[in-house]
Structures are given as C-alpha cells and as structure tokens.
Amino acid sequence: MKFTSGAVASVVLGFSGCAVSKKIAPLNEEQFSLAREQRTKVATMQAQDDDGDQYEITDSTSCSPGLSLLDDFAECRHAADGLDLPFMAYEKTHSDTPGCSYKRAGSMSYVMFNQRPDDADDSDLVLVSMNASSASDESSEYTSRPICANRKFVTSLLAEPPSTEQEAKSLKIFCFAWTTFREGDVKLMPEARKAMQKCNDHRFFSHTNPDGHKESDVTVVQLPGQPVKPDDSQYLWHRNMVGLMPVWDYLIKSGEAKNYDWVINLELDHLFIPDLARLQITQYMNRLRAGKKEWQEAATQSLMFMFGNTFLFNKKMVQQMSDQWSMLGKVAPQGHPAVGCPMFYEGRPEWPLHCSQDMIYPNMLVHMEPKVLGFGNSGCGQPNKDFPMSCFEMSHISMKGLFNQTEIQSQFVRAVKMMDKMSTVDELKHYLEKNAPRLAANGNPEKIWTAKGVSFFHHLGDFEARKLANQLWGL
C-alpha cells in the first residue's frame, strides 16, 4: 500500500483486525529511495480505509479543513497497518508531536504514537512538523509529520444494552498491585485491601516484607539488584516494570490468574471501585461490539484496556502472554543499565534508564503475534472520543499542589459520590459552593464533573479520604 498524493483519497486500504503484526525493520535502500523521491514531491499524502475514515500525513503545523490530529492509540496502529508502515513505538513526551505521527529517520520509515503526559494540558496540543538533515551524513536525516484523520465511522452504540449491568456483575476479575512497603504504602494497605477484596481474587506483590505481614495475599518476588538501593526514596522510580516482570513470571508459571475474565494491574495510590470497573469493562466491550469491523473482530480476541495508569488484560491476552513468555519475559541482565527491564523494550523511548508500566504495556502489544489491540488511554484524566473516561487524575483539579491534602481529597470524594444523583455540572457547582468551600474555591468544577462514573482515581492516596471512600461505596 502506498499513499496517494495531493487531495486524492479514493484508495481503500487493506485494514484487518486479525492481521499478523508486521515486523519492525528498516526499509531497504531501494524502497527508501523510491519512498523519499515520491514523498518529497507532494505536500500532503492522503488515504482512506474501508470504513470511510480518511487519514492524512501533513507537512504543515495544522491539519487540513475537516481533519483533526489522530490522538487515539488503537486508531494510530490501525492507520499504520493500512498505510503499510511499521508501528514502531509508544512514547509520552512534551518534546515531540502529540498523538499519531509519521517518522523517517535515516533509512527507516514508521509510525509512532505519543500519548500526552499526565501533566499535559490543552496548551500542549501543538502539531510539530520537523525536517532536519545533514549534508555530509544522509543517515542523520529526520522527518516527523503529524497524521490527521476525518473519522467518518461513528460507533453505532446509542445506549448501553439492557444486559450491561448483568454482564458486568458476572465478570470474574483478578486484581494485583505492587508495593515497596514504604511508610505511605503501609498506612494505605488496610484501605486498599478492602477494595481489592471485592475482586474475585487479589494479591499484593513486593520485593520485601519488612514487618513480617502474615496476610496470605502478600507475595514476595525476587528482583535483580538495582542502581538505586531499596531503602532510597527513588528506588524503582519510573522502573516499576522491574518489579512487575517477576510478578508476571509468578502469575504465568503458577497459573493463578489464568481462569479469570480479566486481570487488573493497578497501583496502590489508586482509589478503586471494583463494581464500577466491571461496569466500565462491559461498556468498553459494548463499544467494540458496536464499532467498526476491526473493533468487532478485536472483541473476540486478546485484548488490553488502558484505564489510565491501570491496565486490564482479558483471559485470551493472559494466555497469549503465557504462550510468548519466553520472548516477552526476558529482562536485561545484571550489569546492564536497564537491569530488570524487559528486553523487548530495548532501544525505545526512555531506555535504558526507565521502564514504567504505562510505557511498557502499550509497547508490549507491538511485539505480540497474532496482533493484539489496546483500547483506552495510558494516562489518567484524558478523555477519549470512543470510550468513557475510566481514570481521573487528581492533579487535574488544578489546585496548585493542594489536591493531596486530606480536606480537599475528602471533599472531592463526597462530591464524586453525590454526582451519582446529579445530571448537570451546574448542580455540581451549587453543591460545591454549599458543601465543599475549599474545593469550590480551588478546584475546577468542569474537570471534577468528568469523574462521574469513573472507576479509578489516580493519586488519591490520603488515608482518611480513602477510608471515607470505602465507607461511601460500601467497600
């Protein structure tokens, strides 16, 4: 498949939801020379898929009229397949084009997706088009162009099917979290456990059990030595996959999680409402079943959902990970700067210093065959055009560092629970002014309103607020 030039958009791309992922490899010299010759002759390259969605690679800093930046991870991979370009990697950075973009570096052409970082705001949504080259070294040539889209297809789901709640209640979920047993984690553990116990089964994992916790839901796994010592506050900072790789090794080899509909990897500082998580899983599945052809096919295959910083794996996905664990489970050896990080991530963004789960899990999908799709956003508080928001980011309330205080978090928890009975943001504003003055004075009601129906709340780690939440939600 090649792009057609100019405004021509009549070519139908060969999209397939069950196609085997292409190997990530450079174009050969002949292919690259041809591609470079063709692509320097046109200002804009366009194509269209069999659902009518139009895709455009632009060399401008703005999309053509009627098109917008392609900012969805799953759709970016979909576009890469149809454009016959390898989907190279997933990243989270302020310094490059946000969303989906075409890259050419030396002799390699590929598509990359850049999820806006958790602390990004709307001012970060600036398209970047870069062309840099060296007269003496052609291999240093680098091009980055945004990919824009006109989404003709609209999910046909107008309302949740009557069976949604019944299906949600029937879901069997296994929940697990990593902890370093630092002081804050130890204090939160009793309240986190109350929520986890509402899963069908659960487990906490750590590299240590310093106080000799006797609970049967705590499992210690062995980690390789790290550049930063375990008693340092920066231990496993942005390297939590060093802990999660042995966790997955344990789960896969023991078979402990293989018989559940979904396996959920969350963080200890997430407020987690299990029944709402089951409901949102079902809502995501409903949208896939009512969606475009690729989505409908994906609904029957291995799947990963990204609920912000929480990642969910269906039964088929866990089995596929198990089948491919000899490749996926390899980690950097002792003495390597990335010691303990998964080797399939080698050469990707942040390697070898970091390997956080919100970078590793989306990139893991690229290496799995048959192809595995991931839906949702890796990063809390980011709206998605096709799926309901599933994770609220506390720092997005815009309270200048006040979001982690007990009073603020407690008022927020009460407000979110009250929103179950509200229909408009104006009702919320009235409630906040009357019942939560500090939250009203320092918060953003429109942002808070987006927490309605959400199942995970990131950075809601105040003990008193978590205790209150467990009481209000009956956990």
Secondary structure, DSSP 8 states (H G I E B T S, - for coil): ---EETT----B----TT----------HHHHHHHHHHHTS-SEEEEE-TTS-EEEEESSSS--TT-EE---HHHHHHHHHHTT--EEEEE--SSS-SEEEEEEETTEEEEEEE---TT--GGG-----EEE--SS-GGG-EEEEEEEEE--------S--TTHHHHHHH--EEEEEE----HHHHHHHHHHHHHHTTSSEEEEEES--TT----TTEEE------SS-TTSTTTTTT-THHHHHHHHHHHHHHTTTTTSSEEEEEETT-EE-HHHHHHHHHHHHHHHHTS-HHHHHHTTS-EEEEETTEEEEEHHHHHHHHHTHHHHT-B--TTSTTTTSBGGGTTSTTTTT---HHHHHHHHHHT-SS--EEEEESSTT---SSS---EEEGGGG--TTGGGSHHHHHHHHHHHHHGGG--SHHHHHHHHHHH-HHHHHHS-HHHHHTTTT-SEEET---HHHHHHHHHHTT-
